[in-house]
Amino acid sequence: MNEFVDTNVLYYAYELGAGTKHEISVDLLERLFVDETGWISSQVLVEFYSVATRKLRLESEYAEKLLNDFRDWRLHRPDYSSIIAAVHLQRRYKLAWYDAMILNSALECSCSVLWTEDFSDGQRFGDLVIRNPYKHARLV
């Protein structure tokens, strides 16, 4: 079973002040890594680097080292046809542009789950189901 991880999960995994969201994110990422079922995209890594240096206020060099944590993950590299497919998803479902790109990457990787808080938990796109890892947690 392939599972795609959105940027917000990576962010909370490194945001030590995120309480329960931090713990859930770390556990999820560890499970996906150990099971070798996790997927990310180049977009997720780019967005993560941006939020790590901006929101987490990490030094560029340290944020770069964090990217290495994901070097052994399966990586989707969107190409021209991926961008056009995302455009179609954006129009069809009236999505924000970057959400459409994430959704398309998960679909192109044949993932059964997209872990994100940016869509509705349980929402389906064909065989892909959206899961919000924080929905049922008591957030502290």
C-alpha positions as CSV (number, residue, x, y, z in Angstrom):
1,M,0.0,0.0,0.0
2,N,1.5,3.3,-1.1
3,E,0.9,6.4,1.1
4,F,1.7,10.0,0.1
5,V,2.6,12.6,2.6
6,D,1.8,16.3,2.3
7,T,4.1,19.1,3.4
8,N,2.1,19.8,6.6
9,V,3.0,16.4,8.0
10,L,6.7,17.0,7.5
11,Y,6.3,20.5,9.0
12,Y,4.7,19.2,12.2
13,A,7.3,16.5,12.5
14,Y,10.0,19.1,13.0
15,E,7.8,21.7,14.9
16,L,8.7,20.7,18.4
17,G,6.0,23.1,19.8
18,A,3.2,21.4,17.9
19,G,2.4,19.0,20.8
20,T,0.3,16.1,19.7
21,K,0.6,17.0,16.0
22,H,4.3,16.6,16.4
23,E,4.1,13.2,18.0
24,I,1.6,11.9,15.4
25,S,3.7,13.2,12.5
26,V,6.9,11.6,13.8
27,D,5.1,8.3,14.4
28,L,3.5,8.4,10.9
29,L,6.7,9.2,9.1
30,E,8.7,6.6,11.0
31,R,6.1,3.9,10.1
32,L,6.0,4.9,6.4
33,F,9.8,4.8,6.3
34,V,10.2,1.4,8.0
35,D,7.4,-0.1,5.9
36,E,8.8,1.5,2.8
37,T,5.3,2.6,1.7
38,G,5.8,6.4,1.9
39,W,5.9,8.7,-1.0
40,I,6.7,12.4,-1.3
41,S,7.3,14.7,-4.2
42,S,9.9,17.2,-5.2
43,Q,7.1,19.8,-4.5
44,V,6.8,18.6,-0.9
45,L,10.5,18.8,-0.3
46,V,10.7,22.4,-1.8
47,E,7.7,23.5,0.3
48,F,9.2,21.9,3.4
49,Y,12.5,23.7,2.9
50,S,10.6,26.9,2.6
51,V,8.6,26.5,5.7
52,A,11.6,25.2,7.6
53,T,13.6,28.3,6.9
54,R,10.7,30.7,7.2
55,K,8.2,29.4,9.8
56,L,10.6,27.2,11.8
57,R,13.3,29.9,11.4
58,L,16.0,27.2,10.8
59,E,19.3,28.1,9.2
60,S,19.5,27.2,5.6
61,E,22.3,24.7,6.2
62,Y,20.3,22.9,8.9
63,A,17.1,22.8,6.8
64,E,19.2,21.3,4.0
65,K,20.3,18.5,6.4
66,L,16.7,17.8,7.3
67,L,16.0,17.2,3.6
68,N,18.5,14.3,3.8
69,D,16.0,12.6,6.2
70,F,13.9,11.9,3.1
71,R,16.7,10.9,0.6
72,D,15.7,7.3,0.7
73,W,11.9,7.9,0.3
74,R,10.3,7.2,-3.0
75,L,10.1,10.6,-4.8
76,H,7.6,11.7,-7.4
77,R,9.1,14.2,-9.9
78,P,6.3,15.9,-11.7
79,D,6.8,16.5,-15.4
80,Y,4.9,18.4,-18.0
81,S,2.1,15.9,-18.2
82,S,1.8,15.9,-14.4
83,I,1.3,19.7,-14.5
84,I,-1.4,19.4,-17.1
85,A,-3.1,16.6,-15.2
86,A,-3.0,18.8,-12.1
87,V,-4.5,21.7,-14.0
88,H,-7.4,19.4,-14.9
89,L,-7.8,18.3,-11.3
90,Q,-7.8,22.0,-10.2
91,R,-10.6,22.9,-12.6
92,R,-12.7,19.8,-12.0
93,Y,-12.6,19.9,-8.2
94,K,-12.0,23.7,-7.8
95,L,-8.8,23.1,-5.8
96,A,-6.0,25.5,-4.8
97,W,-3.2,25.1,-7.3
98,Y,-0.6,23.5,-5.0
99,D,-3.2,21.1,-3.5
100,A,-4.0,20.0,-7.1
101,M,-0.3,19.3,-7.7
102,I,-0.1,17.2,-4.4
103,L,-3.3,15.3,-5.3
104,N,-2.0,14.6,-8.8
105,S,1.4,13.3,-7.4
106,A,-0.4,10.9,-5.0
107,L,-2.6,9.7,-7.9
108,E,0.3,9.2,-10.2
109,C,2.2,7.2,-7.6
110,S,-0.9,4.9,-7.2
111,C,-1.2,5.8,-3.6
112,S,-4.2,4.5,-1.6
113,V,-3.8,7.3,1.1
114,L,-2.9,10.9,1.0
115,W,-1.9,12.2,4.5
116,T,-2.8,15.8,4.8
117,E,-4.9,18.3,6.7
118,D,-5.6,20.4,3.6
119,F,-8.5,18.2,2.3
120,S,-11.6,16.7,4.0
121,D,-10.8,13.5,5.9
122,G,-12.4,10.6,4.1
123,Q,-12.7,12.4,0.8
124,R,-12.1,10.1,-2.2
125,F,-10.5,10.5,-5.6
126,G,-10.9,7.1,-7.2
127,D,-9.0,4.6,-5.2
128,L,-7.2,7.4,-3.2
129,V,-8.6,8.3,0.2
130,I,-7.7,11.5,2.1
131,R,-6.7,11.0,5.7
132,N,-6.1,13.8,8.2
133,P,-3.7,12.2,10.7
134,Y,-4.8,14.7,13.4
135,K,-8.6,14.5,13.0
136,H,-9.3,12.1,15.8
137,A,-6.5,13.1,18.1
138,R,-6.9,15.2,21.2
139,L,-4.7,18.1,20.2
140,V,-2.7,19.7,23.0
